[in-house]
Each structure stands twice: as C-alpha cells, then as structure tokens.
Amino acid sequence: MLATLQNAFKIKDIRNRIIYTFLMLVVVRIGSQLPIPGVDRTYFANWFASQSGDAFNFFDAVTGGSFLQMSVFALNITPYITSSIIVQLLTIAIPKLEEMQKDGEDGRKKIQKITRFVTVGLALLESAAMAIGFGRQGLLETFDFINVVMVIVTLTAGSAFLMWVGERITEKGVGNGISIVLLINIISRIPTDFISLYEQFVASKSVAKGALAMLIIVAIILATVVFVIFLQGGQRKIPVQYAKKMQGRKMVGGQSTHIPLKVNTAGVIPIIFASSLMQFPVVIASLIGKSQGTGVGAEILKGLTTSNWCNPKQPVYSIGLLVYIVLVIFFAYFYTSITFNPMEVANNMKKQGGFIPGIRPGKPTTDYLNKILNYVIFIGAVGLIIVAVIPIFFSGVFGASVSFGGTSLIIMVGVILETLKQIESKMIVRNYKGFLND
C-alpha cells in the first residue's frame, strides 16, 4: 500500500488529484466544527449521557462527531446515502428508472440527478424533524419560527454542500468522493475511541494487566480487520466457456473466462438496513421524548438497543440480537436478489454463445447460478454477522463501547481497498499513455 502511494506521488496528475482530495477533506473537517447559530451545542452531549440506548451512536460515527456537536454538517452525507439506496431499490419497482439504468452514461446522469433531488428532500425532512423534535426539548436556545427555519436551512445546505464536495472529489480527486468523505468521518472518531479503551482497560490496571489488555485489544482489532479484508476480497469464480464460431473467414471465440461472485455480494447494506429497521422505533421515541419510562413499550425499546445485547446481567434483551441476525441474513438475500439477476446473466451468456462447463444453457444455467448464489450469500451474511457482533459482544460483556463497530470497519476497509485500486489503475493508464507517446 505504501509503495503504491509513493509511486503515485511521482506522477504529477495523480499527485495533484491526491492533494485536491486532501484539501477537500480538510474543508469537510473544518465544517464539522462550525456551530449552527442559535443552537445549544451542549444539549446533545447532556442528552446522550442521559440515554440508556445508542440509537444515534452509529449516526454520530459516520458524521465524524458532527451530529453530537451539532455543527453545520450534522446531517453530513447520510441523506445522500439513504437517497442512493432508495433510488436503487426503486429501479426495480419503476420500469422508467430501470430503463434509465440500462441507458448507459446518459441514463446514469439522469439517475444521479434524481438522487440529488431526493437527497435535498430527505435532508429537509430530517432537519425539520430534528429542529422541531429536539428544539422543543432544549436544542434551540430560543424555540421560535426564525430559529427553527435557520436550523433547517443550515443543516440542509450543509448536507447539499457535502454532496457537491463528494462529486468534486470523484471528478477531480481519487476514489469515490462520497465514500472518501464517509471514510474520513469514521477515521476522525478512532483516536477518541482508542483513548477511551486505554483509560478503561489499560490506565486503571497494573502494568502487567494493562499490557495484557492492550495486546488483547490490538490482537482483536487486527484479527477483525484481516477478516474483513478476506471477506471483502473473497470471490467464487464460476467458469464460462465461449463456443467457437465463424465470422467471415476467421474462427473467433473459444476463450475461457469466469463470472466473479463476491462472497460479500451485498456489501454493508444488510447491516445498515437491519440496524435502521431496529433503531427506527428507538429514534422516534427519542424525538417525541418517550425513550425513558417503564412498561412493555420501554422493555421492547431496550431489546432493540444494541448496548443491552450480550449483557450477562440482562440476558433477556439479547433476543434483540437474534432478531438482528435474522434481519441481516434476510436483507443479504433481498438486496442481492435485486442487484444480481441469474436469469438475465444466463440469457446473456446464451446469446453470446457462452456456457458453464457441464451445465446446459437456459434454465439449467439459471438454476445452477441460483444454487451457487444462495450458498455464497449465506456465507457472506455469516461473515457480516461475525464482524458486526464482535464489538457488540465486547460492549455487552466487558463494557468496551466504541463508535467504530463492524459496519464502520467494513466501510473503512472497502473504501481504502477500492481507492488504492483506482490509484493503481490510473497509474497503469498513465504508463500506457507514456509508452504510446514515446
């Protein structure tokens, strides 16, 4: 990785792209510290301390602490991520969007434009809910129409600006801009988490126990990162053979290739969907001031909160973890089913004269792909569950609460690997151009 970066800095165009990306990320981090006028910035710190749940912890992690500090980037790029997922799901339900998706570059630009409008709409909705819901409880120094409108406009503008920053990084920088912004937000919270772990498990212990605790923490983190790297890079390659055919006087075709099925076919989406679905009631209860209390409703909310899972003193709440695992597996199958169509792949192979050795074209190929896909999805879902449950387990049993959970690690590793691949591909293209020019 370091060798790749060193070689990249030797090439002027790539060096300029990396510097541009870095400067834009500096702007992002500066904006994450700018306060919104009329907002009590200590409100959320006090509110978090009084909460028994952690519905907003992941949200605060992916916003780089902007949410907790209630800065102009408090919503960050979460509306864009949500709108991208919504539009992608709608391409299955709306034929017009499906046609756009298959319409090449022009269709992609139209879908991107729709995504931008949906992003602004979601940002308006979320900022209004926060300004009104939390404003009544003390977020705003003065709860009146002007302050509410100012918070809504500021949060929406901040989210729209970050969307613009992400697109500029994609165009003039390196990697996927939105993913890079998300990555720097998550990384910005890691030093605080390490300091918290050090104070909790190392500083308060004897030298021997502290050293042992530090070794265990480092070993667990490294093992999880390595596991995520293998999970992200794992593939099941299905061999494909293309029959030879005559074109004019030449015999073409006959080459062998493969269909790469990623083990983690759905990426981090199943975890995000499962977490969002389970935390939705907790978020609504917090907004209306009903998160605290007693009774059946309060017990259900506790069962939906990850900080109450794997707690030996309250094992009944771990039922929520079982529901979470089922949801992750379900969404892994669901999301893959709408992004990978075995029948379409089989038909395209048949049109191009391709076939899987030992499998007849048509329906047998579709059935074979479905069988392999179901197996691969399950393995990937189990891997996702392992990564997601590790921090939950240590949080429940040992009280080791950190903001970077399994979801954050998968995002970090995936974005870093993808960005390095893009840098390498740009270096290869540049070398080819240099060879041709010479």
N, C-alpha and C positions, 0 to 999 in steps of 0.2 A: 504494500500500500504506500509506504513512504517513498519507495523507488519510483512508483508511478507519479506521485506528486512532484518529486524532484525533476523527473524528465518533463513533466507538464510545464513547469516554470521556465524551462529552457526555450519553450516555444512562445513567441510573443502573443499570438492571438489567444491561445489558451490561458496564458498568464494574465492577460487583460480581462478575460472572462472570469477567472477566479477572483481577481481583485475587485471587479464590479460586483460579484456576488457577495464578497465580504463586506463591502461598503453598504450595500443594501441591507444586509443583516444588522449592521451597526445602527442603521436608521430604525430597524424594527425594534431593537433592544432599547434605544432611546425613547421611542414612542411608548414602549411598555412601562416606562417610569413616569410619563406625563400624567398629572392628575386631571380629572374632569372637574370643572368649576361647579361649586355648589354641592359637592358630594363629600360625605364624611368618610375619609379613607380608613378610619379605624373601625368602621362599622362591621365590615366583613371579617376582620381579624377577631373581634369580640364574638361575632355571630358563629364563626367556625368553632371557636373554643367552647361554645355552649351547645354545639350539636353532638348528638350521640352517633349520628350517621356520617357517611362520607360520600354523599351523592354528588358533590361538586369537586371532589379531590382530583379525579381524572381530568375534569374540565379545566381545573386550575393548572394541572401539569402541562396539558397541551397548549395552554395560553401563556406558558412561561411565567406564571405568577401574576400576569396582568389582571386576571379576574379577581384575585384576592386583594390586590392593591387598587382595584377599580380605576385603571388607567384608561386612556382613550382607546387602547387596543384590548379592552377587557373581553370583547367577544372574539377577537382575533380572527382566525380563518375557519373557525368551526362552522359558521353559516355556509361557507363555500364548500366545505367537505360534505356537509349534510345535503346541500342542493345537488352536488355532483352525484351522490348516491341516489337521490330521489329521481333525477333526470335519467340516470342509467336504468333504474327499475321501470320508469315509465316508457322507455323504448320497447319494452316487451309488451306493454298493455296498449300503447298507441301506435298504430301502423305508420302514421306520418313520421313519427320520430324514428321508427325502425328504418324507414326509407332513407332518412337523413343520415343515419349511422352508416348505411351501406353506400352512401353517395360520395365517398372519397373525401378529399380535403374540403370541398365546399360544404358538404354535409357536416363535417366536424366543426367548421367555423360557425355554422348555424346553431348547432347544439351547444357550443361554447357560449354563444350569445344568449341563448335561453338560460343557461346555467348562471350567467351573470345576473340576469333579471331575478331569477329565483333566489339567488344569494342576497340581493338587496332586500327582497321581500321578507326572507327569513330573518335577516338582521333587524329590520324594522319591528317584526313581531317579537323577537327575543328581547330587544332593547326596551320595547314598550312594557313587556311583562316584568322585566327587572326594575325599570324606573317606577312603575306603579306598584308592583307587588312588594318589593323591598323598600321603596320610597316611603310607603305608609308606616313601615316598621322602624324607620330611622336612618335609612341610607342617605336621604337628602337632608341637608341642613335645614332647608325650608321646603315643605311639600306643597308646592303650588304649580299652576299650569306652566309657567315660564321655565322653572327648573326641570320639570318632567320633560318638556319638549327639548330643552337643551341637552339633557342626558340622552334622549332617544336619537337626536340628530348626531351627537358626538360619537356614540357607540356605532351607529350605522355607517357614518363617514369613516371611522377607523377601520371597520371591517372591510368596506369597499376599497380603501386605500391599500390594505394588506393584500387584497385580491389583485390589485393592479401591480403591487410590488412582486408578487409571485409570478405573474405573467411576464413582467420585465426580466426577471431572473431566468425564466425559461427561454426567453428570446435572446438575451444578451449575456447571460451568465452560463453557469454549468448546472446540469441536472434539472429536475422538475422543481420549479420555483415554489409551488405550494408545499411540496414535501420538504424542501430545504427550510422554509420558514417554520414548519411544524417541528423539524429536527432541532433547530436552534432553540426553540421554546422548551423542548423537553430537556435538552442538554443544560440549559441555564438553571434548571432546578436540581441537577445532580449534586453539585457541591454542597448545597444546603442539606440534602438527604444524607450525604456521607458524614457531614458534621454531626447530624442528629444521631446516626448509627454509632459514631465514635463516642459521643457523650453518653449514650445509653448503655453500650456494651463493652467499651474499652476504658474510657477515662475513669469510670467509677469502680473499676476492678483492680485487683493486684496486677503486678507486671506479668506474671505467668498466665493468669486467666485472661488478662487483656490481650496479650499476644496471641493466645489460642483463639480467642473470639475474633480477632482481626483476620487471622488465617482462614477461619471458617467462613467469614463474611466474603472475603476475596475469592475463596475457592467456589462458593455457591454462585457468586456473580459471574465469574469466568466460565464455570460449567454451563450456566444458563445461556450466556452469550454464544458459546460454542454450539450448544444445542440449537439455538435459534438460527445460527449460520447454516448448519446442516439442514434444518427444516426449510429454510428459505431457498436453499440451493438444490434440494432433493428433487429428482425427476424420475418418472417412469417412462422410458423410451419405447414406443410401440413401433416396430419396424414396418416400413412400407416399401413395396417393390412396384416400379412402374414398367409396364409391358413395352416391348419394342414395337415401333410402327414406322411405316414408310411415309416420308414427306418428300415428294418429288423423287429424286434418285437416291436420297440418303435414308439410312435407317437411324432413327432417333429414339430416345427413351432408353429404358432398360436400367436406369440408375436406381440405387437404393437410398432411402432416406428414413426418417423416423418422425413420429408425432411426439413431441415432448409434453408429457402431462406432469405439471408441477405437483409435488406432494401437498404443498400448502396452496391448493388451487384458488381458494377464496381470500388469501392474504389475511389481513387483520379484521376484515369486515364482519365475520361471525361474532367475534368478541365485542366489537363496537355495537352491533345490533342487539346482542344478548344483554350487555351492560345497560344500554339505553332503555330497553324494554323494562328491565327490572328496576331501574332507578327512576323511571318516569313518575310512578306514584309518590316516591320519596321527594322528588323535586317539586311536584305540585303541592304536596303537604307543606313543604318548607315555604313556598311562595305565599300560601294562604295562612301561614302561621299555625299549622296544625301538626307540626313534626314532633312536638313534645306532648306527652299525655299518657293515659293508661287505657286499657281496654283491648278488645280484639284487634281493632284497626292499628293501634300502636305496636302490638306484637307482630302483626304482619309486616309493618314497615321495618321493624328490627330484623325480621327474617330476610328482607330484601336488601339489607345493607351489608356490604362485604366485610366491614370491620367487625361484625358479630359472628362471622363464619369461623369454623375451626377453633372456637373458643372452648377449652375443656370444661370451663365452669358453666357454660350455657350451650350444651350440645344441640338443643332443640332448634336453634337458629340456623344450624348447618344444613337444614332441609333446603334452605335457600340456595346453598351451593349445588345441591343435586339438581334443582330446577335450572340453575345457571348452566351446568354441564349439558343437560338435555337441550337447552336453547342453543348453545354453541354448536352442537352436532347438527341440530335441525337447520340452523342458518348456513352452516357449511354446505349442506346438500342443496338448500334452497338457492343460495347465491350462485353456486357453481352451475346449477341447472338452467339459470337464465343467462349465463355468460358463456357456456360451452354446450353446443348442441351436437350430440353424437350423430344424429340422423343427417344433419347438414354436412358434417365432416365426411360421413360415409358417401353421401351423394356426390360431393365434390371430388372425392377420390375416384369414384366410379366414372365420372365424366372425363377425368384426366387419364384414365387407364391405369389407375393405381389400385393396389390390393394389399391386404395384410397376409403374409405367407401362412398358408394353412386355413385361411378364413375366406369363404366365398363373398364376393361383393354384394351390396344391397343390405337386406335385413340382417343376415348373419353378422355382417361387419358392425352394424348398429348395435346389435345385442352384445357383441364382444366388447365394443367400446364402452357400453353402459356397465357391463360387468367389471371391467378394469377400473373405470371411473369411480364406481361406488366403493371399490376397495381402496383406491388411492385417497378419496375424500375422507373416508373413515380414519385412515392412518394420519392424514393431515390434521383432522379435527382433534384426534387424541393428542397429537403434538402440541396444538394450540392450547388445549386444556391443561397440559402439563406446565407449559410456560406461564399460563395465566394463574394457575393455582399455587405455584411455588411462593410468590410474595404474599398471597392470601393466607397460606398455611403458616408462614413465619410471623405474619402480623397477628394472627389469631392465637397462636401458641406462645410466642415469645414477645409479642407487642412491638415487633420491628416494623413500624409504619413508615413507608417511603412513598413518594409520589410516582416514581418510575416503576410501574408494575409490568406484567407480562406484555400488555398491549404496547407500552412505550418502548420496551426492548425490541419487539418485533418491528415497530416503525423505524427505530434508530438503525438497526442492522440492515433492514431492507433498503432504506434511503441511502445509507452510506455505500452499500454494495452497488446499487443502481447508479449512483453518481460517479463512482470510480469506473464503472463500465462505460459510461458516457464519455468520461475524460479519455479513457483508452481508445475508444472508437474515434474520437476527434483527432487523437494523435496519429492513429493509423491513416485516416483520411488525409491529414496534413502531409504525412510521409509519402503517400501515393502521389499527391499533387507535386511535391518537391521532385520526386523521381521523374514524373512526366515533364515537368518544366525543364529539367536538366537535359 
